[in-house]
Amino acid sequence: MPVDARALALQRPRSLKAALAMLATAPALTPIAGCTDVMVGLHFGTSDQRQFIDLWPLDELRGITLDKPEGLSPRLRIGALTTYTEIIASPIIRKRVPRLVAAAREVGGAQIQNRGTLGGNIANASPAGDTLPVLAAADARIVLRSAGGERRVSFSEFYTGYRTSVRQPDELITAIEIPAIEGRQWWRKVGTRRAQAISKVMMAGVRGPQVRIALGSVGPVVVLATGAAKVLAHGGSVADAQAALAREITPIDDVRSAGEYRQQVAANLLAQFWKETE
Ligand SMILES: Cc1cc2nc3c(=O)[nH]c(=O)nc-3n(C[C@H](O)[C@H](O)[C@H](O)COP(=O)(O)OP(=O)(O)OC[C@H]3O[C@@H](n4cnc5c(N)ncnc54)[C@H](O)[C@@H]3O)c2cc1C
């Protein structure tokens, strides 16, 4: 049953500093960005959250820039409130991480792309989040900030289990940083249909001096398949890489698919990735 809206409270800070101060004293506040995930929980009565803090007006969490840290090569910085529509339209992201654009195009429909944010997809922590394998394969970093300061967490260390992460209740995701990616990028989502479908399996890959392979919907968290990547990077066969991959993923049977089918699809995607990036 939908939650009665009169039971809900919403804080609307005017700045990031004010938002972080509110979270420092009331960490039970749940951030909302585009609200596309939060609203589903409230509508179906599956969420027990009643106190919210609205991030949408905080322009400090927007923007897509190329940062040039001293002595390091430029890195892409994407504000947490960046929507899928903004990702799709961004010339910098198209050039540097075209597979993030491809993933954004397949998220929901136009309404969800206009409201749903990259930070929300990450914080929501669903293993079926479309952008997550791309970010894992790109070796992205999550920038977290609390009133006490800022820290960066490697994407591969961000999730601690199903729908859980290292983010503390008083922290917000402020941005995602992506280093320069050397090599060919690849991404594919397999779902029931092309649009408006949650994935059965997703895979993102980078084939360059390093091989990185990440999969979604094949375990409780997005999986960085380091074993399969190692086999391929050292000239091993696709069959050997597929065997390594089978040991790295733990797909389950659920309403969207069967574990056995997901295993087979993941193996097929691995072969497709390697063939198409020759
Ligand atoms: C019809 C429909 C179709 C969808 N299709 C897809 C799809 O194809 N692929 C897909 O991956 N997802 C899909 N989604 C899910 C959703 O749209 C995405 O996960 C979206 O990116 C969530 O972003 P948001 O800004 O709306 O998050 P919100 O709903 O505002 O928040 C989601 C979670 O993240 C937390 N949060 C948000 N921003 C921050 C932040 N900056 N710091 C800390 N915590 C934060 C919130 O507290 C909440 O727990 C769909 C949803 C709907 C309703």
Ligand as a Chemical Component Dictionary entry (heavy atoms), coordinates in Angstrom:
data_LIG
# 
_chem_comp.id                   LIG 
_chem_comp.type                 NON-POLYMER 
_chem_comp.pdbx_formal_charge   0 
_chem_comp.three_letter_code    LIG 
# 
loop_
_chem_comp_atom.comp_id 
_chem_comp_atom.atom_id 
_chem_comp_atom.alt_atom_id 
_chem_comp_atom.type_symbol 
_chem_comp_atom.charge 
_chem_comp_atom.model_Cartn_x 
_chem_comp_atom.model_Cartn_y 
_chem_comp_atom.model_Cartn_z 
_chem_comp_atom.pdbx_ordinal 
LIG C1  C1  C 0 10.114 3.116  -14.391 1  
LIG C2  C2  C 0 11.523 2.984  -13.936 2  
LIG C3  C3  C 0 12.474 2.458  -14.802 3  
LIG C4  C4  C 0 13.800 2.313  -14.383 4  
LIG N1  N1  N 0 14.703 1.774  -15.264 5  
LIG C5  C5  C 0 15.983 1.591  -14.870 6  
LIG C6  C6  C 0 16.923 0.998  -15.768 7  
LIG O1  O1  O 0 16.615 0.639  -16.901 8  
LIG N2  N2  N 0 18.194 0.846  -15.312 9  
LIG C7  C7  C 0 18.590 1.244  -14.061 10 
LIG O2  O2  O 0 19.760 1.069  -13.706 11 
LIG N3  N3  N 0 17.707 1.812  -13.202 12 
LIG C8  C8  C 0 16.422 1.993  -13.577 13 
LIG N4  N4  N 0 15.521 2.554  -12.707 14 
LIG C9  C9  C 0 15.971 2.910  -11.351 15 
LIG C10 C10 C 0 16.343 4.399  -11.158 16 
LIG O3  O3  O 0 15.747 5.238  -12.106 17 
LIG C11 C11 C 0 17.879 4.613  -11.192 18 
LIG O4  O4  O 0 18.518 3.787  -10.229 19 
LIG C12 C12 C 0 18.252 6.078  -10.943 20 
LIG O5  O5  O 0 19.562 6.309  -11.349 21 
LIG C13 C13 C 0 18.110 6.490  -9.486  22 
LIG O6  O6  O 0 18.501 7.847  -9.398  23 
LIG P1  P1  P 0 17.653 8.903  -8.566  24 
LIG O7  O7  O 0 18.375 10.194 -8.646  25 
LIG O8  O8  O 0 16.232 8.937  -9.022  26 
LIG O9  O9  O 0 17.754 8.262  -7.121  27 
LIG P2  P2  P 0 16.775 8.438  -5.856  28 
LIG O10 O10 O 0 15.535 7.645  -6.054  29 
LIG O11 O11 O 0 16.622 9.875  -5.528  30 
LIG O12 O12 O 0 17.702 7.748  -4.744  31 
LIG C14 C14 C 0 18.045 6.385  -4.849  32 
LIG C15 C15 C 0 18.893 5.996  -3.620  33 
LIG O13 O13 O 0 20.135 6.666  -3.658  34 
LIG C16 C16 C 0 20.317 7.522  -2.516  35 
LIG N5  N5  N 0 20.967 8.728  -3.060  36 
LIG C17 C17 C 0 20.637 9.416  -4.184  37 
LIG N6  N6  N 0 21.557 10.355 -4.444  38 
LIG C18 C18 C 0 22.494 10.274 -3.470  39 
LIG C19 C19 C 0 23.716 10.972 -3.201  40 
LIG N7  N7  N 0 24.162 11.954 -4.001  41 
LIG N8  N8  N 0 24.430 10.609 -2.122  42 
LIG C20 C20 C 0 24.004 9.603  -1.308  43 
LIG N9  N9  N 0 22.878 8.903  -1.512  44 
LIG C21 C21 C 0 22.134 9.229  -2.580  45 
LIG C22 C22 C 0 18.914 7.719  -1.956  46 
LIG O14 O14 O 0 18.938 7.944  -0.568  47 
LIG C23 C23 C 0 18.256 6.395  -2.290  48 
LIG O15 O15 O 0 18.618 5.428  -1.329  49 
LIG C24 C24 C 0 14.185 2.709  -13.077 50 
LIG C25 C25 C 0 13.231 3.272  -12.212 51 
LIG C26 C26 C 0 11.919 3.396  -12.625 52 
LIG C27 C27 C 0 10.902 3.986  -11.679 53 
# 
loop_
_chem_comp_bond.comp_id 
_chem_comp_bond.atom_id_1 
_chem_comp_bond.atom_id_2 
_chem_comp_bond.value_order 
_chem_comp_bond.pdbx_ordinal 
LIG C1  C2  SING 1  
LIG C2  C3  SING 2  
LIG C2  C26 DOUB 3  
LIG C3  C4  DOUB 4  
LIG C4  N1  SING 5  
LIG C4  C24 SING 6  
LIG N1  C5  DOUB 7  
LIG C5  C6  SING 8  
LIG C5  C8  SING 9  
LIG C6  O1  DOUB 10 
LIG C6  N2  SING 11 
LIG N2  C7  SING 12 
LIG C7  O2  DOUB 13 
LIG C7  N3  SING 14 
LIG N3  C8  DOUB 15 
LIG C8  N4  SING 16 
LIG N4  C9  SING 17 
LIG N4  C24 SING 18 
LIG C9  C10 SING 19 
LIG C10 O3  SING 20 
LIG C10 C11 SING 21 
LIG C11 O4  SING 22 
LIG C11 C12 SING 23 
LIG C12 O5  SING 24 
LIG C12 C13 SING 25 
LIG C13 O6  SING 26 
LIG O6  P1  SING 27 
LIG P1  O7  DOUB 28 
LIG P1  O8  SING 29 
LIG P1  O9  SING 30 
LIG O9  P2  SING 31 
LIG P2  O10 DOUB 32 
LIG P2  O11 SING 33 
LIG P2  O12 SING 34 
LIG O12 C14 SING 35 
LIG C14 C15 SING 36 
LIG C15 O13 SING 37 
LIG C15 C23 SING 38 
LIG O13 C16 SING 39 
LIG C16 N5  SING 40 
LIG C16 C22 SING 41 
LIG N5  C17 SING 42 
LIG N5  C21 SING 43 
LIG C17 N6  DOUB 44 
LIG N6  C18 SING 45 
LIG C18 C19 SING 46 
LIG C18 C21 DOUB 47 
LIG C19 N7  SING 48 
LIG C19 N8  DOUB 49 
LIG N8  C20 SING 50 
LIG C20 N9  DOUB 51 
LIG N9  C21 SING 52 
LIG C22 O14 SING 53 
LIG C22 C23 SING 54 
LIG C23 O15 SING 55 
LIG C24 C25 DOUB 56 
LIG C25 C26 SING 57 
LIG C26 C27 SING 58 
# 
